[in-house]
Amino acid sequence: MRSTTQGAAEAAEVLKPVRRVVLDTMARTPPEARMVRDEFAAWTTVVVSPAAPARRVRALARRVTVLEAPASGGRVDVRWLWRRLGREGVTHVLVEGGGEVQAAFLERRVAHRVVFFYAPMILGGAAARKAVAGTGFKGWASLLRVHDAEWRRAGPDLWLTARVD
């Protein structure tokens, strides 16, 4: 049987707000954006590079936590960020973003699981947005492999989740 205080402590842990971490190399997030003004602004961290204009960084820092991360290839160094978040006790991260953000985590091999949604429509062309962009993997030996893949239906869409090697 659990004590009331133990149950309350577990409930508090479960109800802890989710921390938002935004990769914004050049501090382009407007200071009036909802995500830096809403009730979760105290749980929001914007990660910028040293190249970000100081004026924009100061404006963001008045509303949210701002971290300056080293840059790698013009982007926030995600390995540095991974280590920093780990030192702060962060153990789970959901990365949601465009193809370049996804590539940054996958190419540096810091992702442990991937989730892709496939809709019943076709998008194509040389300029089409990619789910994973970046520089890509050069040759068979460097490919990123997944295992324990599971497919599910989500309405008309397909949902793939898999572990990353």
PAMARBA-389503 format. One record per residue: residue in one letter; x, y, z of N, C-alpha, C, CB in turn; residue number from 1. Coordinates in Angstrom, 2 decimals. Each point is the difference from the previous one (the first is absolute). Glycine has a CB too. Layout:
% residues N
(node A,(X,Y,Z),(X,Y,Z),(X,Y,Z),(X,Y,Z),NUM)
...
***
This chain:
% residues 165
(node M,(0.84,-1.18,0.00),(-0.84,1.18,0.00),(0.89,1.25,0.00),(-1.84,-1.25,1.22),1)
(node R,(1.46,2.25,-2.01),(0.76,1.24,-0.10),(-0.46,1.00,1.04),(0.32,-0.41,-2.44),2)
(node S,(0.64,1.21,2.88),(-0.36,1.09,0.90),(-0.57,1.15,-0.83),(1.80,-0.68,1.68),3)
(node T,(-2.55,1.54,-1.03),(-0.59,1.15,-0.69),(1.09,0.93,-0.51),(-2.03,-0.17,1.44),4)
(node T,(3.08,0.38,-0.66),(1.06,0.90,-0.45),(0.75,-0.58,-1.19),(0.22,0.88,2.32),5)
(node Q,(-0.03,-2.19,-2.34),(0.67,-0.62,-1.15),(-0.85,0.17,-1.25),(1.13,-1.68,1.51),6)
(node G,(-2.43,1.44,-1.40),(-0.90,0.18,-1.14),(-0.02,1.43,-0.49),(-1.39,-1.86,0.87),7)
(node A,(1.41,2.82,0.07),(0.01,1.42,-0.38),(1.30,0.35,-0.72),(-1.49,0.54,1.96),8)
(node A,(2.60,-1.08,-1.48),(1.29,0.28,-0.65),(0.02,-0.56,-1.41),(1.15,-0.04,2.22),9)
(node E,(-1.69,-1.17,-2.40),(-0.05,-0.60,-1.34),(-0.91,0.82,-0.91),(0.42,-2.28,0.97),10)
(node A,(-1.55,2.74,-0.45),(-0.93,0.80,-0.80),(0.66,1.31,-0.41),(-1.96,-1.04,1.19),11)
(node A,(2.70,1.67,-0.29),(0.68,1.25,-0.33),(1.01,-0.22,-1.10),(-0.32,0.81,2.34),12)
(node E,(1.02,-1.94,-2.31),(0.99,-0.31,-1.04),(-0.70,-0.16,-1.35),(1.48,-1.13,1.71),13)
(node V,(-2.61,0.44,-1.73),(-0.74,-0.23,-1.24),(-0.54,1.32,-0.55),(-0.60,-2.31,0.78),14)
(node L,(0.18,3.22,0.09),(-0.63,1.24,-0.43),(0.99,1.12,-0.28),(-1.97,-0.68,1.32),15)
(node K,(3.27,0.40,-1.23),(1.00,1.03,-0.27),(-0.17,0.50,-1.43),(1.62,-1.06,1.65),16)
(node P,(-1.64,2.38,-1.84),(-0.18,0.52,-1.36),(1.11,-0.47,-0.95),(-1.14,2.00,0.97),17)
(node V,(0.78,-2.14,-2.21),(0.96,-0.39,-1.02),(0.83,1.23,-0.36),(-1.55,-1.81,-0.91),18)
(node R,(2.83,1.61,0.81),(0.91,1.09,-0.35),(0.10,0.09,-1.51),(1.30,-0.30,2.14),19)
(node R,(-1.48,1.50,-2.68),(0.14,0.22,-1.43),(1.41,0.51,-0.26),(-2.47,0.50,-0.27),20)
(node V,(3.12,-1.09,-0.72),(1.32,0.44,-0.42),(-0.09,0.29,-1.49),(1.21,-1.35,1.82),21)
(node V,(-0.93,2.59,-2.18),(-0.13,0.44,-1.38),(1.39,0.29,-0.55),(-2.32,0.96,0.44),22)
(node L,(2.67,-1.60,-1.57),(1.26,0.29,-0.67),(-0.23,1.18,-0.93),(0.76,-2.43,0.13),23)
(node D,(-0.11,3.53,0.16),(-0.20,1.23,-0.76),(1.37,0.67,-0.18),(-2.39,0.30,0.90),24)
(node T,(3.18,-0.82,-1.80),(1.39,0.41,-0.18),(0.19,1.51,-0.01),(0.34,-2.08,-1.27),25)
(node M,(-1.20,2.79,0.57),(0.18,1.46,-0.16),(-0.99,0.82,0.84),(0.84,-0.44,-2.30),26)
(node A,(-1.50,-0.18,3.28),(-0.94,0.70,0.90),(-1.10,0.71,-0.79),(1.85,0.30,1.67),27)
(node R,(-2.44,-1.00,-2.61),(-1.05,0.60,-0.85),(-1.39,-0.07,0.63),(1.37,-0.62,-1.96),28)
(node T,(-1.51,-0.09,3.07),(-1.31,-0.09,0.66),(-0.42,1.39,0.45),(0.46,-2.38,0.76),29)
(node P,(-1.62,2.86,-1.20),(-0.44,1.34,0.41),(-0.31,0.03,1.50),(-0.94,0.41,-2.32),30)
(node P,(1.34,0.64,3.03),(-0.28,0.08,1.43),(-1.49,0.05,0.32),(2.16,1.17,0.26),31)
(node E,(-2.99,-0.87,-1.26),(-1.45,0.01,0.23),(-0.66,-1.33,-0.38),(0.02,2.46,-0.40),32)
(node A,(0.77,-3.45,-0.02),(-0.55,-1.31,-0.36),(-0.70,-0.62,1.21),(1.81,-0.33,-1.73),33)
(node R,(-2.88,-0.40,1.48),(-0.78,-0.61,1.07),(0.85,-0.91,0.87),(-2.02,0.13,-1.45),34)
(node M,(2.93,-0.90,0.84),(0.76,-0.97,0.80),(0.95,0.64,0.99),(-0.17,-1.55,-1.91),35)
(node V,(0.52,2.81,1.72),(0.85,0.67,0.98),(-0.80,0.91,0.93),(1.87,-0.11,-1.64),36)
(node R,(-3.21,0.09,1.49),(-0.86,0.83,0.84),(-1.07,-0.80,0.73),(0.41,1.87,-1.56),37)
(node D,(-0.58,-3.16,1.23),(-1.09,-0.77,0.59),(0.34,-0.47,1.41),(-0.68,-0.72,-2.29),38)
(node E,(-0.20,-0.09,2.87),(0.18,-0.47,1.38),(1.18,-0.96,0.16),(-2.44,0.28,0.32),39)
(node F,(3.01,-0.76,-1.44),(1.14,-0.91,0.07),(1.33,0.69,-0.33),(-1.54,-1.86,-0.63),40)
(node A,(1.53,3.18,0.52),(1.21,0.75,-0.34),(1.12,-0.27,1.01),(-1.42,1.78,-1.06),41)
(node A,(1.06,-1.99,2.31),(1.02,-0.28,1.03),(0.68,-1.35,-0.24),(-1.31,1.38,1.63),42)
(node W,(0.66,-2.25,-2.39),(0.54,-1.32,-0.32),(0.56,-0.05,-1.42),(-1.64,-1.02,1.60),43)
(node T,(1.87,2.18,-2.18),(0.48,0.08,-1.38),(1.45,0.46,-0.04),(-2.34,0.48,-0.80),44)
(node T,(3.15,-1.19,0.03),(1.40,0.36,-0.21),(0.21,0.17,-1.50),(0.76,-1.25,2.10),45)
(node V,(-0.20,2.37,-2.50),(0.35,0.24,-1.40),(1.52,-0.12,-0.09),(-2.03,1.53,-0.42),46)
(node V,(2.48,-2.39,-0.48),(1.43,-0.25,-0.17),(0.47,0.73,-1.24),(-0.16,-2.26,1.15),47)
(node V,(1.12,3.16,-0.97),(0.52,0.82,-1.09),(1.48,-0.31,-0.20),(-1.69,1.81,0.49),48)
(node S,(2.24,-1.32,-1.59),(1.43,-0.14,-0.26),(0.71,1.31,0.35),(-0.45,-1.70,-1.84),49)
(node P,(1.76,1.68,1.90),(0.74,1.25,0.25),(-0.23,1.06,-1.08),(1.71,-1.36,1.19),50)
(node A,(-2.17,0.95,-2.37),(-0.22,0.95,-1.10),(-1.33,0.75,0.13),(1.37,-1.48,-1.45),51)
(node A,(-2.21,1.09,2.40),(-1.31,0.65,0.15),(0.19,1.46,0.42),(-1.06,-2.21,0.62),52)
(node P,(0.30,3.12,-1.23),(0.11,1.42,0.36),(-0.33,0.22,1.48),(-0.61,0.63,-2.36),53)
(node A,(1.49,0.07,3.07),(-0.14,0.21,1.44),(-1.33,0.67,0.35),(2.49,0.18,0.18),54)
(node R,(-2.95,0.73,-1.00),(-1.27,0.70,0.26),(-1.17,-0.98,0.06),(0.91,2.05,-1.14),55)
(node R,(-0.94,-3.00,0.19),(-1.08,-0.99,-0.02),(0.12,-0.97,1.18),(-0.11,0.19,-2.50),56)
(node V,(1.34,-0.55,2.83),(0.22,-0.91,1.13),(-0.49,0.66,1.29),(2.00,-1.04,-1.16),57)
(node R,(-1.67,2.31,1.37),(-0.45,0.71,1.20),(-1.52,0.08,0.06),(2.11,1.34,-0.02),58)
(node A,(-2.76,-1.08,-1.11),(-1.46,0.08,-0.03),(-0.62,-1.33,0.40),(0.13,1.76,-1.81),59)
(node L,(0.42,-2.87,1.31),(-0.53,-1.32,0.37),(0.28,-0.31,1.47),(0.34,-0.78,-2.36),60)
(node A,(0.84,1.15,2.83),(0.39,-0.30,1.38),(-0.88,0.70,1.03),(2.33,-0.32,-0.80),61)
(node R,(-3.04,1.36,0.40),(-0.94,0.66,0.92),(-1.23,-0.87,0.24),(0.80,2.25,-0.79),62)
(node R,(-1.04,-3.22,-0.08),(-1.22,-0.81,0.10),(0.25,-1.48,0.29),(-1.02,1.60,-1.56),63)
(node V,(2.13,-2.14,1.04),(0.29,-1.43,0.14),(1.48,-0.18,0.33),(-1.85,-0.60,-1.63),64)
(node T,(2.22,-0.63,1.95),(1.42,-0.32,0.20),(0.66,-0.10,-1.36),(-0.48,-1.23,2.17),65)
(node V,(1.64,1.84,-2.32),(0.75,-0.07,-1.26),(1.35,-0.64,0.30),(-1.18,2.06,-0.95),66)
(node L,(1.52,-3.08,0.17),(1.31,-0.64,0.08),(0.76,0.32,-1.27),(-0.88,-1.85,1.48),67)
(node E,(2.15,2.21,-1.35),(0.84,0.16,-1.18),(0.81,-1.28,-0.15),(0.12,2.55,0.27),68)
(node A,(-0.33,-3.23,-1.36),(0.69,-1.27,-0.27),(1.06,0.22,-1.06),(-2.06,-1.31,0.61),69)
(node P,(3.12,0.52,-0.56),(0.96,0.06,-1.10),(-0.70,-0.38,-1.31),(1.91,-0.56,1.57),70)
(node A,(-1.41,1.07,-2.66),(-0.57,-0.32,-1.31),(0.87,-1.04,-0.68),(-1.00,2.31,-0.20),71)
(node S,(0.36,-3.14,-0.59),(0.69,-1.01,-0.80),(-0.63,0.02,-1.38),(0.56,-1.45,2.03),72)
(node G,(0.20,1.85,-3.04),(-0.56,0.08,-1.35),(-1.11,1.02,-0.12),(0.60,-2.36,-0.30),73)
(node G,(-0.54,3.44,1.07),(-1.03,1.03,-0.06),(-1.25,-0.31,0.80),(0.87,0.53,-2.21),74)
(node R,(-0.90,-1.67,2.89),(-1.16,-0.39,0.80),(0.42,-0.16,1.46),(-1.04,-1.16,-1.99),75)
(node V,(0.05,1.15,2.86),(0.26,-0.29,1.41),(0.62,-1.38,0.09),(-1.93,1.48,0.76),76)
(node D,(2.98,-1.62,0.01),(0.67,-1.30,0.19),(-0.87,-0.86,0.90),(2.31,1.04,-0.29),77)
(node V,(-3.02,-2.01,-0.30),(-0.94,-0.80,0.78),(0.69,-0.94,0.97),(-1.58,0.14,-1.90),78)
(node R,(2.79,-0.56,1.63),(0.72,-0.83,0.99),(0.26,0.81,1.27),(1.10,-1.32,-1.87),79)
(node W,(-0.69,2.57,1.70),(0.19,0.88,1.16),(-1.31,0.15,0.75),(1.85,1.23,-1.18),80)
(node L,(-2.94,-0.97,0.43),(-1.31,0.18,0.62),(-0.43,-1.27,0.74),(-0.62,1.64,-1.80),81)
(node W,(0.86,-2.79,1.20),(-0.36,-1.29,0.61),(0.69,-0.15,1.35),(-0.30,-1.03,-2.27),82)
(node R,(1.60,1.32,2.30),(0.76,-0.10,1.26),(-0.51,1.01,1.02),(2.02,-0.80,-1.28),83)
(node R,(-2.29,2.00,0.85),(-0.49,1.06,0.90),(-1.35,-0.39,0.61),(1.23,1.73,-1.36),84)
(node L,(-2.14,-2.20,0.53),(-1.31,-0.41,0.52),(0.15,-1.17,0.97),(-1.09,0.78,-2.13),85)
(node G,(1.99,-1.69,1.83),(0.25,-1.13,0.91),(0.49,0.47,1.36),(0.53,-1.42,-1.97),86)
(node R,(0.37,2.40,2.00),(0.49,0.55,1.27),(-1.12,0.68,0.78),(2.26,0.33,-1.03),87)
(node E,(-3.28,0.13,0.33),(-1.14,0.65,0.65),(-1.09,-1.00,0.39),(0.50,2.07,-1.29),88)
(node G,(-0.23,-3.36,1.11),(-0.94,-1.02,0.42),(-1.07,-0.35,-1.03),(0.41,0.78,2.26),89)
(node V,(-0.28,-0.27,-3.47),(-0.97,-0.33,-1.05),(0.31,-1.40,-0.51),(-0.27,2.46,-0.67),90)
(node T,(-0.71,-3.35,0.71),(0.22,-1.38,-0.42),(-0.80,-0.41,-1.23),(0.47,-0.52,2.36),91)
(node H,(-1.46,1.31,-2.75),(-0.80,-0.30,-1.18),(-0.16,1.27,-0.82),(-1.23,-1.86,1.22),92)
(node V,(1.41,1.74,-2.52),(-0.14,1.14,-0.90),(-0.82,-0.44,-1.20),(2.22,0.98,0.75),93)
(node L,(-3.22,-0.20,-1.09),(-0.77,-0.19,-1.22),(0.47,1.07,-0.96),(-2.03,-1.01,1.21),94)
(node V,(2.61,0.61,-2.33),(0.49,0.96,-0.99),(-1.06,0.12,-1.08),(2.45,-0.56,0.47),95)
(node E,(-2.95,1.75,-0.63),(-0.99,0.26,-1.02),(0.50,1.19,-0.80),(-1.93,-0.91,1.42),96)
(node G,(2.03,0.75,-2.71),(0.51,1.10,-0.81),(0.08,-0.38,-1.45),(1.27,0.82,1.95),97)
(node G,(-0.66,0.04,-2.70),(0.17,-0.22,-1.42),(1.14,-0.96,-0.30),(-0.89,2.26,-0.40),98)
(node G,(1.13,-2.45,-0.87),(1.00,-0.96,-0.45),(1.40,0.27,0.51),(-1.38,-0.29,-1.97),99)
(node E,(1.77,1.55,2.09),(1.35,0.33,0.48),(0.15,-0.33,1.48),(0.15,1.81,-1.72),100)
(node V,(-1.18,-1.52,2.51),(0.05,-0.33,1.43),(0.07,-1.52,0.18),(-1.30,2.10,0.57),101)
(node Q,(0.45,-2.82,-1.30),(0.02,-1.47,0.10),(1.37,-0.54,-0.39),(-2.46,-0.08,-0.52),102)
(node A,(3.02,0.61,-0.57),(1.31,-0.45,-0.46),(1.08,0.26,1.04),(-0.71,0.43,-2.36),103)
(node A,(0.63,0.72,3.03),(1.02,0.33,1.00),(0.08,-1.07,1.08),(-0.37,2.44,-0.44),104)
(node F,(-0.77,-2.92,0.90),(-0.01,-1.03,1.05),(0.35,-1.38,-0.55),(-1.71,1.34,1.23),105)
(node L,(1.24,-1.65,-2.41),(0.27,-1.32,-0.58),(1.45,-0.13,-0.47),(-2.39,-0.14,-0.69),106)
(node E,(2.90,1.15,0.00),(1.38,-0.06,-0.50),(1.01,-0.08,1.13),(-0.71,1.30,-2.01),107)
(node R,(0.39,-0.69,3.13),(0.92,-0.04,1.15),(-0.27,-1.19,0.91),(0.18,2.48,-0.12),108)
(node R,(-1.13,-3.29,-0.31),(-0.32,-1.27,0.68),(-0.33,0.17,1.48),(1.50,-1.12,-1.62),109)
(node V,(-2.32,2.12,1.92),(-0.46,0.18,1.37),(-1.46,-0.41,0.18),(1.64,1.85,0.24),110)
(node A,(-2.32,-2.22,-1.32),(-1.38,-0.46,0.10),(-0.03,-1.50,0.30),(-0.74,1.81,-1.62),111)
(node H,(-0.19,-2.21,2.47),(-0.15,-1.41,0.35),(-1.22,-0.64,-0.65),(1.14,0.48,2.15),112)
(node R,(-2.11,0.33,-2.53),(-1.24,-0.51,-0.59),(-0.49,1.03,-1.01),(-0.59,-1.31,2.10),113)
(node V,(-0.04,0.83,-3.16),(-0.61,0.89,-0.99),(-1.47,-0.34,-0.15),(2.20,0.24,-1.21),114)
(node V,(-2.97,0.76,0.86),(-1.42,-0.18,-0.30),(-0.27,0.79,-1.28),(-0.65,-0.31,2.48),115)
(node F,(0.07,-0.34,-3.46),(-0.38,0.66,-1.24),(-1.48,-0.26,-0.26),(2.35,-0.25,-0.93),116)
(node F,(-3.03,1.25,0.41),(-1.38,-0.14,-0.43),(-0.03,0.11,-1.51),(-0.90,0.96,2.18),117)
(node Y,(0.19,-1.86,-2.81),(-0.14,0.00,-1.45),(-1.47,0.22,-0.34),(1.99,-1.56,-0.29),118)
(node A,(-2.27,2.64,-0.43),(-1.36,0.33,-0.41),(-0.25,-0.54,-1.40),(0.01,2.07,1.46),119)
(node P,(-1.27,-2.34,-1.79),(-0.32,-0.52,-1.33),(-0.01,1.11,-1.06),(-1.34,-1.81,1.09),120)
(node M,(2.49,2.43,-1.26),(0.15,1.03,-1.03),(1.45,0.01,-0.44),(-1.89,1.40,0.97),121)
(node I,(2.14,-0.85,-2.12),(1.36,0.00,-0.55),(0.47,1.44,-0.15),(-0.42,-2.18,-1.22),122)
(node L,(1.60,2.43,1.74),(0.65,1.29,-0.10),(1.33,-0.27,-0.67),(-1.16,0.98,2.08),123)
(node G,(1.48,-0.25,-3.12),(1.25,-0.28,-0.69),(0.62,1.23,-0.59),(-0.84,-2.24,-0.49),124)
(node G,(1.92,2.05,-0.20),(0.70,1.09,-0.65),(1.32,0.29,0.69),(-2.18,0.96,-0.70),125)
(node A,(3.09,-0.38,-0.05),(1.34,0.29,0.52),(-0.04,0.94,1.20),(0.90,-0.35,-2.29),126)
(node A,(-1.87,1.26,2.31),(-0.08,0.98,1.09),(-0.92,-0.44,1.13),(0.46,1.77,-1.68),127)
(node A,(-0.98,-2.98,1.63),(-0.91,-0.48,1.03),(0.71,-0.08,1.35),(-1.29,-1.29,-1.72),128)
(node R,(0.58,1.61,2.77),(0.57,-0.10,1.35),(0.22,-1.46,0.33),(-1.15,2.13,0.72),129)
(node K,(2.27,-2.38,-0.06),(0.36,-1.37,0.34),(-0.23,-0.25,1.48),(1.69,-0.04,-1.85),130)
(node A,(-2.12,-1.17,2.20),(-0.15,-0.35,1.42),(1.35,0.02,0.68),(-2.02,-1.40,-0.53),131)
(node V,(3.04,0.91,-0.16),(1.38,0.03,0.49),(0.85,0.61,-1.10),(-0.33,-2.05,1.51),132)
(node A,(0.92,3.19,-1.25),(0.81,0.69,-1.01),(1.48,-0.20,0.34),(-1.84,1.73,-0.40),133)
(node G,(2.55,-0.67,0.65),(1.41,-0.10,0.37),(0.88,-0.42,-1.16),(-0.71,-0.54,2.29),134)
(node T,(1.89,0.04,-1.96),(0.95,-0.41,-1.03),(-0.22,-1.43,-0.44),(1.64,1.60,0.94),135)
(node G,(-2.38,-2.36,-0.16),(-0.27,-1.39,-0.36),(1.13,-0.92,0.43),(-1.35,0.79,-1.92),136)
(node F,(1.15,-2.07,1.69),(0.98,-1.00,0.38),(0.72,-0.46,-1.27),(-1.40,-0.75,2.01),137)
(node K,(2.70,0.66,-1.93),(0.82,-0.30,-1.17),(0.35,-1.48,-0.04),(0.94,2.33,0.06),138)
(node G,(-1.68,-3.09,-0.80),(0.31,-1.42,-0.19),(-0.72,-0.92,0.98),(2.19,0.71,-0.85),139)
(node W,(-2.22,-1.97,0.50),(-0.72,-1.01,0.77),(0.51,-0.14,1.43),(-0.41,-1.18,-2.12),140)
(node A,(1.71,1.27,2.31),(0.57,-0.22,1.33),(-0.43,1.07,1.00),(1.95,-1.09,-1.08),141)
(node S,(-2.25,2.30,0.61),(-0.36,1.07,0.92),(-1.50,0.20,0.16),(2.12,1.08,-0.63),142)
(node L,(-2.92,-1.88,-0.07),(-1.46,0.16,0.10),(-0.47,-0.14,1.44),(-0.24,-0.88,-2.31),143)
(node L,(-0.78,1.62,2.63),(-0.63,-0.09,1.31),(-1.05,-1.11,-0.09),(0.42,2.48,0.53),144)
(node R,(-0.25,-3.50,0.26),(-0.92,-1.14,-0.05),(-0.95,0.03,1.19),(1.73,-1.36,-1.21),145)
(node V,(-2.94,0.89,0.97),(-1.00,-0.09,1.07),(-0.40,-1.46,0.18),(-0.85,2.35,-0.51),146)
(node H,(0.33,-2.66,1.68),(-0.47,-1.36,0.28),(-1.21,0.08,0.92),(2.35,-0.95,-0.28),147)
(node D,(-2.96,-0.19,0.52),(-1.23,-0.07,0.80),(-1.06,0.94,-0.55),(1.36,-0.61,2.03),148)
(node A,(-1.46,0.67,-3.35),(-0.97,0.88,-0.64),(-1.41,-0.49,0.24),(1.68,0.59,-1.76),149)
(node E,(-2.57,0.34,2.05),(-1.42,-0.30,0.18),(-0.81,0.96,-0.87),(0.38,-0.84,2.37),150)
(node W,(-1.32,0.28,-3.10),(-0.91,0.79,-0.82),(-1.36,0.01,0.65),(1.28,-0.56,-2.10),151)
(node R,(-1.91,1.72,2.11),(-1.37,0.11,0.52),(-0.79,0.90,-0.94),(0.77,-0.34,2.41),152)
(node R,(-2.06,0.23,-2.33),(-0.87,0.90,-0.74),(-0.45,1.11,0.93),(-0.78,-1.86,-1.53),153)
(node A,(0.74,3.06,1.02),(-0.51,1.16,0.73),(-0.97,0.68,-0.95),(2.14,0.30,1.41),154)
(node G,(-3.38,-0.76,-1.39),(-0.96,0.48,-0.98),(0.46,-0.48,-1.37),(-0.61,2.03,1.41),155)
(node P,(0.66,-1.13,-2.41),(0.46,-0.41,-1.32),(1.53,-0.06,-0.12),(-2.07,1.00,-0.92),156)
(node D,(2.79,-0.55,1.95),(1.46,0.06,-0.04),(0.63,-1.28,0.54),(-0.13,2.48,0.25),157)
(node L,(1.39,-2.67,-0.60),(0.80,-1.07,0.58),(1.01,0.63,0.94),(-0.30,-1.48,-2.04),158)
(node W,(0.55,0.80,3.13),(0.90,0.49,1.03),(1.09,-1.06,0.18),(-1.86,1.35,1.18),159)
(node L,(3.10,-0.94,-1.42),(1.14,-0.89,0.19),(0.80,0.47,1.20),(0.10,-0.50,-2.47),160)
(node T,(0.18,-0.41,3.38),(0.91,0.30,1.11),(1.05,-1.09,0.03),(-1.80,1.18,1.34),161)
(node A,(3.05,-0.79,-1.08),(1.10,-0.97,0.00),(1.14,0.51,0.87),(-0.64,-0.77,-2.32),162)
(node R,(1.46,-0.15,2.78),(1.20,0.33,0.77),(1.14,0.25,-0.99),(-0.76,-1.41,2.00),163)
(node V,(1.62,2.34,-1.66),(1.14,0.34,-0.85),(1.24,-0.70,0.54),(-1.02,2.24,-0.59),164)
(node D,(1.81,-2.84,-0.33),(1.26,-0.64,0.43),(0.96,1.04,0.54),(-0.31,-1.79,-1.71),165)
***
